[in-house]
Amino acid sequence: MWDASKCNLCGDCLTKCLYTAYDKDKAVAELKELMKGKEAPILRQCITCCACKEYCPTGADPFDLICKMQEKTGSFPVPEVTIALFDQLGESPTAVIPGDPDKPVLSLCVMDGMIPEGVLDSQLFKGMTVVKGGDYFCYIGYVHIGKESPIEKNACKFIRNLSVLGREIVFLHDDCYAMANVKIKDYGLKVPFKYMHLFEYLLNYLKDHKNSIIKLNKKVAYQRPCASRYTPEKDRLLDEIFSLIGIERPLRKYERETALCCTGPIIRIKPELAAEIQAKNINDAIECGADALITLCPMCDRILRRPTKELGLHKIHIIDLCQIALGEKHWPA
């Protein structure tokens, strides 16, 4: 949550932005305008990637300020049809696929239509109860259409519906983990159940099945989701997963804190910029010698299918990668 008392007007949030060209003076001037409740050009230039949240050295959370001001001023140029689609997600059919009561619950949020084929049939999740649909929608994605209020409005419902399940939750969607681990604290809420990120679950599974792992001996680049800006500490878990399955993560320009957005939030409203960012991102992965681009977010996975194929780079979801290492699937031809 935005905390003006923590802001020292260093300007890092905007001068480090990979999609705009701000010097310190311009950054500070616009921040001051936003802090006064006034509109500023950054509200329209922002692509809602959340990176400025991570760039801020004091924890003031400038992205929250930007998002709230985008909603207040209506300045983020998102089409009405996109807003309607987001609103429909909360009403999407809810389903609970029962499993072993001694195993944790796998939450798919509203991403079930975008997850890799065969995921629920994998030994990775065998016997787990699976929940999906509007009752388990985390609402964090609303930041990508410049709206904060729907997240706050539905935060309690999100936590309540999961707590009723009475078991530990594994979040497949990075956004859900960000909501439970960080965002609900902004609203004075607490999580009354145990939960873990998909990375932690996969890492634990691989450690328990070391004898089944086939070392892949590949180099990959990783597509870091925007929601990971809320929980960047998870990168160490991914590094451990890669190490276990014989994956090298070579250094490249656009990774970790300097990761580029998949462009999902702007692909309809700024298509030329989106194409430019995608090409820059994928070519950077190719230039570092990566054999594939690894995705986590189902939306990132969908958005980058076409451009990775066109530029000749394999795109593999992290679950698929683990399935390949366990012999369930083959490395793409």
N, C-alpha and C positions, 0 to 999 in steps of 0.2 A: 504494500500500500504506500502511496506517495506520502513522504514525510518531509515537509519543507524545512524543518529544523535540522535535518541531516544534510541538506544541500549546501555545499560550499561554493557553488557556482564555478566549478573547475571547467565545465563545458565538455568533459570527456564523453558524456552520453551522446552528443551530437558530432563532435569532431572525430570520433572513432567510427561513426556510422559509415557502412560500406556502400550506401546507396545515395548519399548526399555529399555536398562539398561545403562543410562549415569550418570556419576558423573560430578561435576561442571567442572573439568579440561578438561575432554574429550569433554563436551558440548561446552565450550568456544573455544577450539582448532578447532573444526569443524566449528563453527560459523565464526571464523576468516578466515578459508579457503573459505567458501561460500561468505563472504564479499569481498574476493579478486577475486571472479569469478572462483574459482577452485572447482572441484568435491570433495565430502566428502561422507563417508559411509551412513549418514542419508538419502541421496537422494534415496537410494535403500531400506532402512529399513522403511522409512515413509509409512504409510498406507493412507495418505491424508485425515485424519479425521478433520483437521483444528483446533484441540484442542490447539496447541501451540499459535495460535492467541489469544485465551482467556487467556492462562497462562501468557503471556507477561505482566508484571506489568507497562510497560512504554508506551505501544501502538506502539511499533516498527513494529509489524506485521511480525514475523519471518516466518510464514507459507507462506506469499507472496514471501519471499526470496527463500524459499525451492521450491515452485512451479515453480517459474521462472527459478531456476537453474536446476530443473528436466527437464524442456522443453529445456533449452539451451544445456544440456549435453546428453539428451535422456536416462537418467539413470533410470527412473521409468519403471519397466518391464511390461508394458501393451501390450497385444497382438494387432496386427494390425487390427484384426477383431473387437475388441472393439472400437478402434479409428474410424473405418468406421461406426460403429453403432451410435456413437455420432455425426458424421458428417451428417448422414442421418436425425437426429432429426430436424435439422434446415430446412429441406426440407419436413417435414411431412405435410400432408394436413391441411390447416387452415379452421376453421369453426366458424361461429358466429350464435348462436342460439338466436334469438331476444326475448326480454321480455319486461317488463314494463319499459318505459323510465324514470320513476321517481325512479327506484331502481338502486342500484349499479350493476356493472358488476362482475361476478365471473370468474376469470381467472384460467384455469386448466393447463396452460403451455402445456407441451406435455405428461402430466400424466394421460390423460383421460382413458387410457386402464388399469390403475392400481388403480384407485379410488374405494372405496367400492361400491358394487352393490346397486342401488336404491338411491344414493346420490342426483341426479338431480330431483328425484321425491319427495324428502322430503319437508315437510312444511318449513324447514329451509331456503331453497333457492327458494321457490315458486315465480314465476314471474320474477326472475332475468335473465338478459341477460347472456349467457355463451359463453366464447371465448376459443379456444384451437387451438393447432397446431403450426407449425414452426414460424409463424409471432409473436407468443407470447412466444416463447422459451427464457428463461433467460440466458442460457449458463453457469451458475455458475457450473454446474456439471462437466465441463471440468477440474476443479481442481483435480477430482478423477482419471484423466488419465495423471496427471502431465503436464497440459498445461494451460497457462494463456492468451496467445495471442488471442485465439478465443473469450474469454470473452470481452476483450477490443475492438476487432474488431466489435462485434455485439451489444455492450451496447447501442449505439445511436439508432439502429434499434428497439431494444426491447422497449425503452422508447417512441420512435416516434409512433410505431404501437398502443401502449396502449393509448397514448394521443389523437390519432385521434378519439377514441371512445367517447371522450368528457364527460366522467362520472367518478365517484369514482370507484376504482378498489378494489376488495377483492381478495387477493392472497391465493389460496388454497395451493400452493406449497411454502414451507419454503424457497427454493432457490430463488424464484422470489422476495420475500420480502427482503431477504438479498441483492439481486442485487439493488433493488430500494432504500432501506434504507441506505445502506452502500457502496456497491461496486462502483456504478457509480460516487461517489465522487472522487474515485481514478483517474477518467478520466476527471474530471472537468465538469461533467454534472449535471443537476438539473432535478428533476421530476416536470413537469408542471401540474400535476393532483393530486387529493386527492387519498389516498390509505390506506388500512389497512390489517393487518394480519388476517388469518382465526380465530385465537384465539380471537382477538378483536371483530370480527363479531359474533362469537358464544356466547361470553360473553354478548354482547349487546342484542342479541336475547333472551337469557335465562332470562336476567333481565326484558325484556319486556313481558315475558310469564311465570312469576314465578308461576302463578296459575296452569299451565299445567305440572309443574315438579313433577315427582315421585322420591322421594329421594331413591337412590340406596343402600345406606348403605354397600358399598364395599370398599375394599382396593385394590389399584392398584400401579404398578410401571410404570414409563414413559420412553419410548425410545426416547431420545432427538436426533434429526437429526444433522448431521455434520454442516449444514448451520446455525444452531442456535448459533454456535460459533461466528457468525458475530453479532447476536442480542440476547444475553443471557438475556436481561432485560425482554423478553417476558414470562419468567417462572412465574412471578407474575400473569399474565393473566390466565395461566393454573391453578394456585393455586385457583384463584377466581372461575373459572369454576367448579373445583372439589368441592369447598365448597358449591356452589349453588345446585349441584345435589347430594350431600350426598356421596362424595368420599373422602376417606382418602389416603394420599400419605405417607406411612411409610418411615422412614429413611432407606436407604440402602447404600452400599458401592459405587455402580456405578450409580450415578445420578448427575444432575446439572453439575458442572464443571468437575466432575470425571466420567461423562457418558461414556460408551463404544460405539464404532461405531457398526452399524449393520453388518459390514464387507462387504457390497456391493462392495466397491472399490477393495477388494482383493480376493473375493471369487473364482475367476478363476485363479489367479496367485499365491495365497498362501492358497490353500484350507484347509490344516491342521491347519494353524494358525487361519483361519476364523472359523473353527469348534470349536477350543479351546476357542476363544473369545466369540462366541455365547453361548456356554455352561456355561462359567463363568458368563455371563450377565444374562441369564435366570435363572440359579440356584440361583443367588443373589436375583432376584425378588421373587422366590419361598420362599427362606429362610426368607425374611422379611415379609412373610405372605400375599403377594399380591394374589388377586383373578384373576388378569389379567395383561397383559402387554399392555399399551396403546401406540399406534403409531400415528405419525403425517405425516411424509414423506411417500408418496406412495411406494417408493423404499424400505424403512425400513420395511413397512408393508408386502411387497411381500417376501423379503429376510427372514424374521423371521417367516413366516407361518409354514414351515416344522419343524424347531427346537423347536418352542414353542409347537406344537402339539405332537412331540415326547417326550418332557419332561413334558407334562401334564399341560401346562399353557395356559389359554385362551389368545388370542391376539385380541384386539379390536381397531379399528381406532377411533380417537377422535370424528369424525362425527357420527359414529355408536353409540358411548357412549352417545352422546347428544340425538340421536334419541331414544335410550333406555329410557333415562330419561324423554323424552317427550311422551312416550307411543307408538312410531311408530314401534319399534322393541323390541324383548325380549332379556334378558340376555342369552348368549349361554348356551346350555344344557351341 
